[in-house]
């Protein structure tokens, strides 16, 4: 989805939803480029990965940024 000049997206559970469901969830943030940084049109986005502490099962992902 695009909100003004920012792309936002989500799939799966948020950290709040996962902990409310009784899962032992954790989250980690990262910043990534949508293209190699030597391209003039390269942009970045931040992503939050939500996972289960024991076993590392992926529970959800949220992303936001000017990148594609």
Secondary structure, 3 states (H helix, E strand, C coil): CEECCEEEEEEECCHHHHHHCCCCEEEEEEEEECCCCCCCCCCEEEEEEEEECCCCCEEEEEEEECCC
